[in-house]
Amino acid sequence: MSRKHPIISITGSSGAGTTSVKKTFEQIFFREKVNAVYIEGDAFHRYDRAEMRAQMAKEAERGNRHFSHFSPETNLFEELERAFRDYGETGTAVTRHYVHDAEESALHGAAPGTFTDWKQLPENSDLLFYEGLHGAVVTDKVNVARYADLKIGVVPVINLEWIQKLHRDRSARGYSTEAVTDTILRRMPDYIHYICPQFTETDINFQRVPTVDTSNPFIARWIPTPDESMVVIRFKNPRGIDFPYLLSMLPQSWMSRANSIVCPGAKLDLAMQLILTPLIMQLIERKRSLK
């Protein structure tokens, strides 16, 4: 970790809500005049879209039915660890963009489903912000988690995650329920081995829990709304957290454990603003005190 060049990493599986969390952070950065630079997790995938399809077909022919975007085989973990380490040491690092669609293609000048060239991040930033699948990953070869100063996990309970994936892939990508189910099953071993363990490494977890019946996620007609959900907020180290203040500012919230608060799902953004703003400013003030 670096006092001079702090790093914040947001870790969550696809569809967990990390993009909306990123927007909350951007609001805080704008309000508090924090100059952040960004690394996107999918920039460190090993294969572009066409290469990944081809590699999946090869693995299937070999009998590997569990080839996914979650594993070390399909990601550049060493390069991601190096980017975190370099930023902590020098205040800059090398990254790139994965181009998702035509809109991003026009912005970056690369075809959808491909990567841009590697480039150096701008210098003189206040902090680095990472959002993706592996912001706290630890394997026998790499330890990305040790370089981040503030690690946030964002994850829905598993049935809710499946519902969100089913709805997104069927509506936006035209997949059948059976095809999405096959994808979920294919990814499950890597999800268990490389995604779940990261939420033990994180400093704070935000987990959305539906309060409606999701017992069979494969037939759910709607994604539970924030008003139909609660959020469990777990602090790895609760020392210094002003729980009475948070409970007073988050109506209908309560403490379920000595290190956990439960609040209404619609209050997630407010909860993040209240909890994360002081932590971000601590990192910035610690950085500025060195000048």
C-alpha positions as CSV (number, residue, x, y, z in Angstrom):
1,M,0.0,0.0,0.0
2,S,1.1,3.5,-0.7
3,R,0.6,6.7,1.3
4,K,1.8,8.9,-1.6
5,H,-0.1,7.1,-4.4
6,P,-3.3,5.5,-2.9
7,I,-5.3,2.8,-4.7
8,I,-9.0,2.1,-4.4
9,S,-10.3,-1.2,-5.9
10,I,-13.9,-2.2,-6.4
11,T,-14.4,-5.9,-6.9
12,G,-17.6,-7.7,-8.0
13,S,-18.7,-10.2,-10.5
14,S,-20.4,-9.2,-13.7
15,G,-23.8,-7.7,-13.0
16,A,-23.1,-7.1,-9.3
17,G,-23.6,-3.4,-9.6
18,T,-19.9,-2.3,-9.7
19,T,-20.7,0.2,-12.5
20,S,-23.3,2.0,-10.4
21,V,-20.9,2.0,-7.5
22,K,-18.3,3.6,-9.8
23,K,-20.7,6.4,-10.5
24,T,-21.1,7.0,-6.7
25,F,-17.3,7.2,-6.4
26,E,-17.2,9.6,-9.4
27,Q,-19.7,11.8,-7.6
28,I,-17.6,11.9,-4.5
29,F,-14.4,12.6,-6.5
30,F,-16.2,15.5,-8.3
31,R,-17.6,16.9,-5.1
32,E,-14.4,16.7,-3.1
33,K,-12.2,17.7,-6.1
34,V,-10.2,14.5,-6.2
35,N,-8.3,13.9,-9.4
36,A,-8.6,10.1,-10.0
37,V,-7.3,7.9,-12.8
38,Y,-9.0,4.7,-13.7
39,I,-8.2,1.1,-14.6
40,E,-11.0,-1.2,-15.9
41,G,-10.8,-4.8,-15.0
42,D,-11.6,-6.1,-18.4
43,A,-8.6,-4.3,-19.8
44,F,-6.6,-7.2,-18.3
45,H,-8.5,-10.0,-19.9
46,R,-6.0,-12.2,-21.9
47,Y,-8.2,-12.6,-25.0
48,D,-10.4,-10.3,-27.0
49,R,-13.9,-11.3,-27.9
50,A,-13.1,-13.4,-31.0
51,E,-10.1,-15.0,-29.4
52,M,-12.1,-15.9,-26.3
53,R,-14.7,-17.7,-28.4
54,A,-12.0,-19.6,-30.3
55,Q,-10.3,-20.5,-27.1
56,M,-13.5,-21.7,-25.5
57,A,-14.2,-23.9,-28.5
58,K,-10.7,-25.4,-28.2
59,E,-11.1,-26.0,-24.5
60,A,-14.5,-27.6,-25.1
61,E,-13.0,-30.0,-27.6
62,R,-10.4,-31.0,-24.9
63,G,-13.3,-31.7,-22.5
64,N,-12.8,-28.6,-20.4
65,R,-16.4,-27.4,-19.6
66,H,-15.3,-24.8,-17.1
67,F,-13.4,-22.2,-19.1
68,S,-14.3,-18.7,-18.0
69,H,-13.3,-15.1,-17.7
70,F,-12.8,-15.6,-14.0
71,S,-9.6,-17.7,-14.1
72,P,-5.9,-17.0,-14.3
73,E,-5.8,-18.7,-17.7
74,T,-8.0,-16.0,-19.2
75,N,-6.6,-12.9,-17.4
76,L,-3.3,-11.1,-17.1
77,F,-3.0,-11.2,-13.3
78,E,0.7,-10.6,-13.3
79,E,0.3,-7.4,-15.4
80,L,-2.6,-6.2,-13.2
81,E,-0.4,-6.8,-10.1
82,R,2.4,-4.9,-11.8
83,A,0.1,-2.0,-12.6
84,F,-1.0,-1.7,-9.0
85,R,2.6,-1.9,-7.7
86,D,3.9,0.6,-10.3
87,Y,1.2,3.1,-9.4
88,G,1.9,2.8,-5.7
89,E,5.6,3.4,-6.3
90,T,5.5,6.0,-9.1
91,G,2.0,7.4,-9.4
92,T,1.5,6.0,-12.9
93,A,1.1,2.6,-14.6
94,V,0.3,1.0,-17.9
95,T,-3.3,0.0,-18.9
96,R,-5.6,-0.2,-21.9
97,H,-9.3,-0.3,-22.7
98,Y,-11.6,-3.1,-23.8
99,V,-14.0,-1.8,-26.4
100,H,-17.5,-3.1,-25.6
101,D,-19.7,-1.6,-28.3
102,A,-20.0,0.9,-31.2
103,E,-20.2,3.9,-28.9
104,E,-16.9,3.0,-27.2
105,S,-15.5,2.1,-30.7
106,A,-16.1,5.7,-31.9
107,L,-14.5,7.0,-28.7
108,H,-11.3,4.8,-28.7
109,G,-10.9,4.1,-32.4
110,A,-10.9,0.3,-32.1
111,A,-13.4,-2.3,-33.2
112,P,-15.9,-3.6,-30.6
113,G,-14.7,-6.7,-28.8
114,T,-11.0,-5.6,-29.1
115,F,-8.4,-3.8,-27.0
116,T,-6.8,-0.5,-27.4
117,D,-3.0,-0.2,-27.3
118,W,-1.3,-0.1,-23.9
119,K,-0.8,3.4,-22.6
120,Q,0.7,5.1,-19.6
121,L,-1.8,6.6,-17.1
122,P,-1.7,10.4,-16.7
123,E,0.7,11.6,-14.0
124,N,0.0,13.9,-11.0
125,S,-3.3,12.1,-10.1
126,D,-4.6,11.9,-6.5
127,L,-5.4,8.2,-6.6
128,L,-6.0,5.2,-8.8
129,F,-9.5,3.7,-9.0
130,Y,-10.0,0.1,-10.2
131,E,-13.3,-1.5,-11.0
132,G,-13.6,-5.1,-12.2
133,L,-13.5,-8.8,-11.4
134,H,-10.1,-9.1,-9.7
135,G,-9.3,-6.0,-7.6
136,A,-8.5,-8.2,-4.6
137,V,-7.4,-11.4,-6.2
138,V,-4.8,-13.6,-4.5
139,T,-3.3,-16.7,-6.1
140,D,-0.1,-18.8,-5.6
141,K,1.6,-16.5,-8.1
142,V,0.1,-13.0,-7.5
143,N,-1.3,-10.9,-4.7
144,V,-3.2,-7.9,-6.1
145,A,-5.0,-7.2,-2.8
146,R,-1.9,-6.2,-0.9
147,Y,-1.3,-3.1,-3.1
148,A,-4.8,-1.6,-2.6
149,D,-5.4,0.9,0.2
150,L,-9.2,0.6,0.2
151,K,-10.9,-2.6,-1.1
152,I,-14.6,-2.6,-1.6
153,G,-16.6,-5.7,-2.5
154,V,-20.0,-5.4,-4.3
155,V,-21.9,-8.6,-4.6
156,P,-25.6,-9.7,-4.6
157,V,-26.6,-13.0,-3.1
158,I,-26.2,-15.8,-5.6
159,N,-29.8,-16.2,-6.7
160,L,-30.1,-12.5,-7.3
161,E,-26.9,-12.5,-9.3
162,W,-28.3,-15.3,-11.5
163,I,-31.6,-13.5,-12.0
164,Q,-29.7,-10.4,-13.1
165,K,-27.5,-12.4,-15.5
166,L,-30.5,-14.3,-17.0
167,H,-32.5,-11.1,-17.6
168,R,-29.5,-9.2,-19.1
169,D,-28.3,-11.9,-21.4
170,R,-31.8,-12.8,-22.6
171,S,-32.9,-9.2,-23.2
172,A,-29.6,-7.5,-24.3
173,R,-27.9,-10.5,-26.0
174,G,-30.8,-12.6,-27.2
175,Y,-29.6,-15.8,-25.4
176,S,-32.0,-18.5,-24.3
177,T,-32.5,-19.5,-20.6
178,E,-30.8,-22.8,-21.4
179,A,-27.7,-21.0,-22.9
180,V,-27.4,-18.7,-19.9
181,T,-27.8,-21.6,-17.5
182,D,-24.9,-23.4,-19.3
183,T,-22.8,-20.3,-18.9
184,I,-23.5,-20.1,-15.2
185,L,-22.6,-23.8,-14.8
186,R,-19.4,-23.4,-16.9
187,R,-18.3,-20.4,-14.7
188,M,-19.1,-21.9,-11.3
189,P,-15.8,-23.6,-10.4
190,D,-13.8,-20.4,-11.3
191,Y,-16.4,-18.2,-9.4
192,I,-15.9,-20.3,-6.3
193,H,-12.1,-20.4,-6.6
194,Y,-11.3,-16.9,-7.8
195,I,-14.2,-14.5,-7.1
196,C,-15.6,-15.6,-3.7
197,P,-12.3,-15.6,-1.9
198,Q,-11.7,-11.9,-2.8
199,F,-14.6,-10.8,-0.5
200,T,-12.5,-12.0,2.5
201,E,-9.8,-9.7,1.4
202,T,-12.0,-6.6,1.0
203,D,-12.3,-3.9,3.7
204,I,-16.0,-3.3,3.2
205,N,-18.6,-5.5,1.4
206,F,-21.9,-4.3,0.1
207,Q,-24.2,-7.3,-0.4
208,R,-27.7,-6.8,-1.8
209,V,-30.3,-9.3,-0.5
210,P,-33.8,-9.6,-2.1
211,T,-36.8,-9.6,0.3
212,V,-39.0,-11.3,-2.3
213,D,-39.1,-15.0,-3.4
214,T,-36.1,-15.8,-5.6
215,S,-36.0,-19.5,-4.7
216,N,-36.1,-20.5,-8.4
217,P,-34.1,-17.8,-10.2
218,F,-34.5,-19.5,-13.6
219,I,-38.2,-18.6,-13.8
220,A,-38.2,-15.2,-12.2
221,R,-40.0,-12.7,-14.3
222,W,-38.5,-9.5,-12.8
223,I,-35.3,-8.5,-11.1
224,P,-36.1,-7.5,-7.5
225,T,-35.9,-3.7,-7.2
226,P,-33.9,-1.7,-4.6
227,D,-37.2,-1.2,-2.7
228,E,-37.6,-5.0,-2.6
229,S,-34.1,-5.5,-1.2
230,M,-31.9,-4.9,1.8
231,V,-28.2,-4.3,1.8
232,V,-25.8,-5.9,4.2
233,I,-22.7,-3.8,4.8
234,R,-19.8,-5.6,6.4
235,F,-16.7,-3.9,7.8
236,K,-13.5,-6.1,8.0
237,N,-12.2,-3.8,10.7
238,P,-15.1,-2.0,12.5
239,R,-12.7,0.0,14.7
240,G,-13.2,3.7,14.1
241,I,-16.6,3.3,12.3
242,D,-19.2,5.6,13.8
243,F,-22.1,3.1,13.8
244,P,-24.6,5.3,15.9
245,Y,-24.1,8.1,13.3
246,L,-24.7,5.7,10.4
247,L,-27.8,4.2,12.0
248,S,-29.2,7.7,12.6
249,M,-28.6,8.7,9.0
250,L,-29.9,5.5,7.4
251,P,-33.6,5.2,8.3
252,Q,-34.8,1.6,9.1
253,S,-31.2,0.3,9.4
254,W,-29.9,-1.9,12.2
255,M,-26.8,-3.7,13.2
256,S,-27.0,-7.5,12.6
257,R,-23.5,-8.1,14.0
258,A,-20.8,-6.1,15.7
259,N,-19.2,-5.4,12.3
260,S,-22.4,-5.3,10.0
261,I,-25.2,-2.9,9.2
262,V,-28.4,-3.8,7.3
263,C,-30.2,-0.9,5.5
264,P,-33.0,-0.6,2.9
265,G,-31.8,-1.3,-0.7
266,A,-32.9,2.1,-1.8
267,K,-30.4,3.7,0.6
268,L,-27.4,2.0,-0.9
269,D,-26.1,5.2,-2.6
270,L,-26.6,7.3,0.6
271,A,-24.9,4.6,2.6
272,M,-21.9,4.6,0.3
273,Q,-21.7,8.4,0.4
274,L,-21.7,8.4,4.2
275,I,-19.2,5.6,4.6
276,L,-16.8,6.1,1.8
277,T,-16.4,9.9,1.6
278,P,-14.5,10.1,5.0
279,L,-12.3,7.1,4.0
280,I,-11.4,8.6,0.6
281,M,-10.6,11.9,2.2
282,Q,-8.4,10.2,4.8
283,L,-6.4,8.7,1.9
284,I,-6.1,12.1,0.2
285,E,-5.2,14.0,3.4
286,R,-2.5,11.3,4.2
287,K,-1.1,11.8,0.7
288,R,-1.1,15.6,0.9
289,S,0.5,15.6,4.3
290,L,3.6,14.1,2.6
291,K,4.1,17.1,0.4
